[in-house]
Amino acid sequence: MCLASKDFKFCTCEEEYTDELPHYWELHRFNKDKNLHIVGSIRLIDHYLNPYYEPNEKTFLKRLNKNDAFDKDILFKEEDKLLIVLNNNSENPMYFCFKYTKGKWKKTFFSSMGLRSYFDIHEFGIIQNLVK
């Protein structure tokens, strides 16, 4: 995976699971009634060292804040989080996380345990036309 194109689209296509998809996105919404206690070990992720990480993060952020980034209208709520996964099921996956606040997407810290403990997956899908 090199650099993401500028014209990709977040597709809410009829996928059942993200496990086998090479690149996917998940929209997580806070659930005030959810408070799971997850036990496990923390795995440090070094995808930040990938030379394509920062340019792709900037491209995703710019694209997310355009009206046509998704294939359908989604009513985002304050504090929604969007997880983007590239190179899933490879030795070097990359994870990007963005938070919806004050009508815009902004980059934010990613914690899979935090997302699973307090958020539900609201939407998910594939990323079309991702690679140049």
Residue frames as a rotation matrix with the C-alpha (Angstrom) as fourth column:
MET 1
0.582 0.813 0.000 0.00
0.813 -0.582 0.000 0.00
0.000 0.000 -1.000 0.00
CYS 2
-0.593 -0.731 0.336 1.43
0.736 -0.662 -0.141 3.29
0.325 0.164 0.931 -1.07
LEU 3
-0.947 0.241 -0.212 -0.43
-0.123 -0.882 -0.454 6.56
-0.296 -0.404 0.865 -0.98
ALA 4
-0.208 0.958 0.197 -4.22
0.684 0.286 -0.671 6.74
-0.699 -0.005 -0.715 -0.93
SER 5
-0.538 0.131 0.833 -5.88
0.710 -0.463 0.531 8.40
0.454 0.877 0.156 -3.91
LYS 6
-0.977 0.184 -0.104 -7.76
-0.102 -0.842 -0.529 11.64
-0.185 -0.507 0.842 -3.32
ASP 7
-0.424 0.853 -0.306 -11.00
-0.845 -0.250 0.474 10.34
0.327 0.459 0.826 -4.88
PHE 8
-0.880 0.129 -0.458 -11.74
0.217 0.965 -0.144 7.24
0.423 -0.226 -0.877 -2.81
LYS 9
-0.143 0.906 0.399 -15.18
-0.706 -0.376 0.600 6.69
0.694 -0.196 0.693 -1.31
PHE 10
-0.874 0.004 0.486 -16.34
-0.404 0.550 -0.731 5.11
-0.270 -0.835 -0.479 1.91
CYS 11
-0.443 0.690 -0.572 -18.82
-0.538 0.305 0.786 2.52
0.717 0.656 0.237 0.66
THR 12
-0.375 0.432 0.820 -21.58
-0.813 0.272 -0.515 1.08
-0.446 -0.860 0.248 2.85
CYS 13
-0.276 0.205 -0.939 -21.77
-0.747 0.569 0.344 -1.90
0.605 0.796 -0.004 0.53
GLU 14
0.661 0.742 0.112 -23.39
-0.674 0.522 0.522 -5.12
0.329 -0.421 0.845 1.63
GLU 15
-0.368 -0.804 -0.467 -20.48
-0.268 0.572 -0.775 -6.65
0.890 -0.160 -0.426 3.49
GLU 16
0.683 0.636 -0.361 -21.28
0.122 0.388 0.914 -8.78
0.721 -0.668 0.188 6.54
TYR 17
0.773 -0.515 -0.370 -17.88
0.485 0.105 0.868 -8.65
-0.409 -0.851 0.331 8.26
THR 18
0.814 -0.552 -0.183 -14.68
-0.579 -0.743 -0.336 -6.68
0.049 0.380 -0.924 7.99
ASP 19
0.560 -0.617 0.553 -12.37
-0.204 0.544 0.814 -9.56
-0.803 -0.568 0.179 8.99
GLU 20
0.176 -0.474 0.863 -11.40
0.743 0.639 0.200 -10.55
-0.646 0.606 0.465 5.44
LEU 21
0.928 0.211 0.306 -11.47
0.364 -0.679 -0.637 -7.13
0.073 0.703 -0.708 3.80
PRO 22
0.019 -0.994 0.104 -8.06
0.928 -0.021 -0.372 -5.69
0.372 0.104 0.923 2.86
HIS 23
-0.959 -0.218 0.181 -9.14
0.154 -0.937 -0.315 -2.10
0.238 -0.274 0.932 3.59
TYR 24
-0.062 0.992 -0.113 -12.24
0.763 0.120 0.635 -1.09
0.644 -0.047 -0.764 5.52
TRP 25
-0.747 -0.063 0.662 -13.84
-0.290 -0.865 -0.410 1.53
0.598 -0.498 0.628 7.76
GLU 26
-0.231 0.693 -0.683 -16.05
0.862 0.471 0.186 1.37
0.450 -0.546 -0.706 10.86
LEU 27
-0.314 0.246 0.917 -18.18
-0.315 -0.938 0.144 4.15
0.896 -0.244 0.372 12.33
HIS 28
-0.499 0.056 -0.865 -18.35
0.739 0.548 -0.391 3.77
0.452 -0.834 -0.315 16.12
ARG 29
-0.022 0.592 0.805 -21.02
-0.228 -0.787 0.573 5.50
0.973 -0.171 0.152 18.17
PHE 30
-0.876 -0.334 0.347 -20.87
-0.366 -0.008 -0.931 6.00
0.314 -0.942 -0.115 21.95
ASN 31
0.054 0.870 -0.490 -23.31
0.147 0.479 0.866 3.86
0.988 -0.118 -0.102 23.92
LYS 32
-0.183 -0.127 0.975 -24.00
-0.772 -0.595 -0.223 5.34
0.609 -0.793 0.011 27.36
ASP 33
0.685 0.530 0.500 -25.24
-0.725 0.562 0.397 1.94
-0.070 -0.635 0.769 28.60
LYS 34
0.806 -0.454 -0.380 -22.15
0.213 0.821 -0.529 0.03
0.552 0.346 0.759 27.50
ASN 35
0.418 -0.727 0.544 -19.28
-0.899 -0.415 0.137 -0.45
0.127 -0.547 -0.828 29.92
LEU 36
0.897 -0.121 -0.425 -17.45
0.056 0.985 -0.162 -3.66
0.438 0.122 0.891 29.07
HIS 37
0.504 -0.794 0.339 -14.45
-0.694 -0.139 0.706 -4.69
-0.514 -0.591 -0.621 31.09
ILE 38
0.892 -0.230 -0.390 -12.06
-0.193 0.587 -0.786 -6.19
0.410 0.776 0.479 28.58
VAL 39
0.567 -0.743 0.355 -9.11
-0.294 0.220 0.930 -8.21
-0.770 -0.632 -0.094 29.81
GLY 40
0.869 -0.349 0.350 -6.13
0.484 0.456 -0.747 -8.60
0.101 0.819 0.565 27.54
SER 41
0.020 -0.923 -0.385 -2.67
0.679 -0.270 0.683 -7.43
-0.734 -0.274 0.621 26.79
ILE 42
0.724 0.159 -0.671 -1.86
-0.234 -0.858 -0.456 -4.25
-0.649 0.487 -0.584 24.97
ARG 43
0.264 -0.614 0.744 -0.11
0.886 0.459 0.065 -4.72
-0.382 0.642 0.665 21.66
LEU 44
0.031 -0.326 -0.945 2.00
-0.049 -0.945 0.324 -1.78
-0.998 0.036 -0.046 20.64
ILE 45
0.654 0.266 0.708 1.43
0.683 0.194 -0.704 -0.81
-0.325 0.944 -0.055 17.06
ASP 46
-0.210 -0.841 -0.499 4.28
0.334 -0.542 0.771 0.76
-0.919 -0.005 0.395 15.12
HIS 47
0.209 0.346 0.915 2.30
0.970 0.046 -0.239 1.73
-0.125 0.937 -0.326 12.00
TYR 48
0.892 0.070 -0.446 3.18
0.104 -0.993 0.052 5.35
-0.440 -0.092 -0.893 12.80
LEU 49
-0.029 -0.995 -0.092 6.70
-0.121 -0.088 0.989 4.52
-0.992 0.040 -0.118 11.56
ASN 50
0.049 0.119 0.992 5.40
0.894 0.437 -0.097 3.68
-0.444 0.892 -0.085 8.09
PRO 51
-0.834 -0.474 -0.282 6.48
0.323 -0.835 0.446 6.52
-0.447 0.281 0.849 5.75
TYR 52
-0.715 0.629 0.306 2.99
0.233 -0.198 0.952 6.52
0.659 0.752 -0.006 4.17
TYR 53
-0.311 0.639 -0.703 1.15
0.950 0.225 -0.216 6.88
0.020 -0.735 -0.678 7.48
GLU 54
-0.418 0.110 -0.902 1.19
0.370 -0.886 -0.280 10.67
-0.829 -0.451 0.330 7.84
PRO 55
-0.916 0.117 -0.385 0.44
-0.385 -0.532 0.754 11.50
-0.116 0.839 0.532 4.16
ASN 56
-0.632 0.726 -0.270 -2.44
0.375 0.592 0.713 9.01
0.678 0.350 -0.647 4.18
GLU 57
-0.337 0.493 -0.802 -3.78
0.894 -0.100 -0.437 10.41
-0.295 -0.864 -0.407 7.45
LYS 58
-0.667 0.039 -0.744 -3.84
-0.083 -0.996 0.022 13.90
-0.740 0.077 0.668 5.91
THR 59
-0.894 0.342 -0.290 -5.57
-0.289 0.054 0.956 12.58
0.342 0.938 0.051 2.77
PHE 60
-0.486 0.738 -0.469 -8.22
0.757 0.623 0.196 10.76
0.437 -0.260 -0.861 4.84
LEU 61
-0.393 0.315 -0.864 -8.89
0.659 -0.558 -0.503 13.82
-0.641 -0.768 0.012 6.97
LYS 62
-0.811 0.060 -0.581 -9.26
-0.367 -0.826 0.427 16.09
-0.454 0.560 0.692 3.96
ARG 63
-0.800 0.509 -0.319 -11.57
-0.087 0.428 0.900 13.60
0.594 0.747 -0.298 2.21
LEU 64
-0.528 0.603 -0.598 -13.69
0.842 0.461 -0.279 12.97
0.108 -0.651 -0.751 5.32
ASN 65
-0.399 0.333 -0.855 -14.52
0.374 -0.792 -0.483 16.66
-0.838 -0.512 0.191 5.59
LYS 66
-0.893 0.238 -0.383 -16.02
-0.450 -0.412 0.792 16.73
0.031 0.879 0.475 2.07
ASN 67
-0.146 0.965 0.218 -19.74
-0.878 -0.025 -0.478 16.18
-0.455 -0.262 0.851 1.59
ASP 68
0.620 0.442 -0.648 -19.36
-0.748 0.584 -0.316 13.27
0.239 0.681 0.692 -0.84
ALA 69
-0.435 -0.879 0.197 -16.91
-0.897 0.403 -0.183 11.09
0.082 -0.257 -0.963 1.11
PHE 70
-0.651 0.287 0.703 -19.57
-0.133 0.868 -0.478 8.43
-0.748 -0.404 -0.527 1.80
ASP 71
-0.958 0.270 0.098 -21.79
0.179 0.296 0.938 6.68
0.225 0.916 -0.332 -0.73
LYS 72
0.062 0.998 0.006 -24.91
0.669 -0.046 0.742 7.60
0.740 -0.042 -0.671 1.27
ASP 73
-0.020 0.007 1.000 -25.92
-0.476 -0.879 -0.003 10.30
0.879 -0.476 0.021 3.71
ILE 74
-0.044 -0.036 -0.998 -25.02
0.785 0.616 -0.057 9.43
0.618 -0.787 0.001 7.29
LEU 75
0.644 0.299 0.704 -26.12
-0.185 -0.832 0.523 11.64
0.742 -0.467 -0.480 10.14
PHE 76
-0.270 -0.836 -0.477 -22.99
0.474 0.315 -0.822 11.85
0.838 -0.448 0.311 12.29
LYS 77
0.861 0.500 -0.091 -23.28
0.287 -0.332 0.898 12.57
0.419 -0.800 -0.429 15.98
GLU 78
0.454 -0.681 0.575 -20.92
-0.768 -0.626 -0.134 14.48
0.451 -0.381 -0.807 18.22
GLU 79
-0.013 -0.649 0.761 -18.06
-0.886 0.361 0.293 12.23
-0.464 -0.670 -0.580 19.40
ASP 80
0.969 0.221 0.114 -18.61
-0.128 0.836 -0.534 9.53
-0.213 0.503 0.838 16.72
LYS 81
0.000 -1.000 0.010 -15.33
-0.572 0.008 0.820 7.80
-0.820 -0.005 -0.572 15.90
LEU 82
0.897 0.194 -0.398 -14.29
-0.442 0.394 -0.805 6.50
0.001 0.898 0.439 12.51
LEU 83
0.136 -0.841 0.524 -11.70
-0.272 0.477 0.836 3.73
-0.953 -0.256 -0.164 12.35
ILE 84
0.762 -0.028 -0.647 -9.95
-0.642 0.106 -0.760 3.17
0.090 0.994 0.063 9.02
VAL 85
0.315 -0.643 0.698 -7.89
-0.189 0.678 0.710 0.01
-0.930 -0.356 0.092 8.56
LEU 86
0.583 -0.255 -0.772 -5.49
-0.802 -0.031 -0.596 -0.48
0.128 0.966 -0.223 5.67
ASN 87
-0.262 -0.732 -0.629 -3.64
-0.635 0.622 -0.459 -3.68
0.727 0.279 -0.628 4.84
ASN 88
0.347 0.484 0.803 -5.83
-0.912 0.374 0.168 -5.75
-0.219 -0.791 0.571 7.13
ASN 89
0.902 0.012 0.432 -4.55
-0.038 0.998 0.051 -9.33
-0.430 -0.063 0.900 7.62
SER 90
0.608 -0.794 0.027 -1.04
0.114 0.054 -0.992 -8.37
0.786 0.606 0.123 6.61
GLU 91
0.034 -0.699 -0.714 2.13
0.953 0.237 -0.187 -8.07
0.300 -0.674 0.675 8.64
ASN 92
-0.862 -0.436 -0.259 1.90
0.487 -0.853 -0.185 -4.27
-0.140 -0.286 0.948 8.53
PRO 93
0.133 0.945 0.300 -1.70
0.931 -0.223 0.290 -3.07
0.341 0.241 -0.909 8.93
MET 94
-0.915 -0.322 0.242 -2.27
0.235 -0.915 -0.327 0.64
0.327 -0.242 0.914 9.44
TYR 95
-0.023 0.903 -0.429 -4.96
0.996 0.056 0.065 2.07
0.083 -0.426 -0.901 11.71
PHE 96
-0.858 -0.112 0.502 -6.33
0.137 -0.991 0.012 5.59
0.495 0.079 0.865 11.54
CYS 97
-0.186 0.829 -0.528 -8.91
0.982 0.153 -0.107 7.03
-0.008 -0.539 -0.843 13.91
PHE 98
-0.820 0.041 0.570 -10.90
0.103 -0.970 0.219 10.24
0.562 0.238 0.792 13.60
LYS 99
-0.522 0.650 -0.552 -13.47
0.747 0.037 -0.664 11.88
-0.411 -0.759 -0.505 15.89
TYR 100
-0.225 0.566 0.793 -16.48
0.637 -0.531 0.559 13.90
0.737 0.631 -0.241 14.76
THR 101
-0.151 0.136 -0.979 -16.67
0.892 -0.409 -0.194 17.11
-0.427 -0.902 -0.059 16.75
LYS 102
-0.096 0.235 -0.967 -18.32
0.007 -0.972 -0.236 20.46
-0.995 -0.030 0.091 16.04
GLY 103
0.775 0.593 -0.217 -19.35
-0.226 -0.059 -0.972 19.32
-0.590 0.803 0.089 12.54
LYS 104
0.435 -0.703 -0.562 -15.85
-0.821 -0.053 -0.569 18.24
0.371 0.709 -0.600 11.44
TRP 105
0.910 -0.278 -0.307 -13.66
0.329 0.935 0.131 15.18
0.251 -0.220 0.943 11.54
LYS 106
0.468 -0.813 0.348 -10.39
-0.848 -0.524 -0.084 15.47
0.250 -0.255 -0.934 13.47
LYS 107
-0.019 -0.526 -0.850 -7.65
-0.094 0.847 -0.523 12.95
0.995 0.070 -0.065 14.09
THR 108
0.508 0.227 0.831 -7.72
-0.837 -0.097 0.539 11.28
0.203 -0.969 0.141 17.48
PHE 109
-0.565 -0.711 0.418 -6.03
-0.810 0.575 -0.115 8.57
-0.159 -0.404 -0.901 19.52
PHE 110
0.175 0.579 -0.796 -6.97
-0.661 0.669 0.341 4.98
0.730 0.466 0.500 18.71
SER 111
-0.716 -0.294 0.634 -7.66
-0.668 0.551 -0.500 2.37
-0.202 -0.781 -0.591 21.40
SER 112
-0.516 0.540 -0.665 -9.38
-0.281 0.627 0.727 -0.83
0.810 0.561 -0.172 20.27
MET 113
-0.654 0.270 -0.707 -10.21
0.710 0.543 -0.449 -1.72
0.262 -0.795 -0.547 23.88
GLY 114
-0.802 0.346 -0.487 -11.73
0.001 -0.815 -0.580 1.73
-0.598 -0.466 0.653 24.41
LEU 115
-0.616 0.588 -0.524 -13.85
-0.755 -0.248 0.608 1.44
0.227 0.770 0.597 21.28
ARG 116
-0.463 0.423 -0.779 -15.07
0.092 0.897 0.433 -2.04
0.882 0.129 -0.454 22.21
SER 117
-0.773 0.093 -0.627 -15.75
0.633 0.177 -0.754 -1.05
0.041 -0.980 -0.195 25.82
TYR 118
-0.491 0.514 -0.703 -17.87
0.244 -0.693 -0.678 2.05
-0.836 -0.505 0.215 25.23
PHE 119
-0.391 0.295 -0.872 -18.88
-0.803 -0.572 0.166 2.21
-0.450 0.765 0.460 21.54
ASP 120
0.237 0.487 0.841 -21.06
0.233 0.812 -0.535 0.20
-0.943 0.323 0.079 19.16
ILE 121
-0.886 -0.428 0.180 -20.36
0.251 -0.114 0.961 -0.18
-0.391 0.896 0.209 15.45
HIS 122
-0.066 0.884 -0.462 -23.01
-0.187 -0.466 -0.865 1.93
-0.980 0.030 0.196 13.75
GLU 123
0.920 0.223 -0.322 -21.92
-0.346 0.080 -0.935 1.52
-0.183 0.972 0.151 10.10
PHE 124
-0.034 -0.974 0.225 -19.03
-0.219 0.227 0.949 -0.12
-0.975 -0.017 -0.221 8.27
GLY 125
0.928 0.361 0.090 -17.89
-0.006 0.255 -0.967 -0.94
-0.372 0.897 0.239 4.77
ILE 126
0.238 -0.845 0.480 -15.17
0.923 0.351 0.159 -1.04
-0.302 0.405 0.863 2.18
ILE 127
0.163 -0.279 -0.946 -13.13
-0.140 -0.956 0.258 1.78
-0.977 0.090 -0.195 0.71
GLN 128
0.654 0.159 0.740 -13.56
0.658 0.364 -0.659 2.05
-0.375 0.918 0.133 -3.06
ASN 129
0.694 -0.433 0.575 -10.89
0.365 -0.476 -0.800 3.47
0.620 0.765 -0.173 -5.38
LEU 130
0.912 -0.320 -0.258 -8.42
0.175 -0.266 0.948 3.66
-0.372 -0.909 -0.186 -2.52
VAL 131
0.013 -0.995 0.102 -5.17
0.464 0.096 0.880 3.13
-0.886 0.036 0.463 -4.42
LYS 132
0.148 -0.069 -0.987 -3.95
-0.629 -0.776 -0.040 5.40
-0.763 0.626 -0.158 -7.19
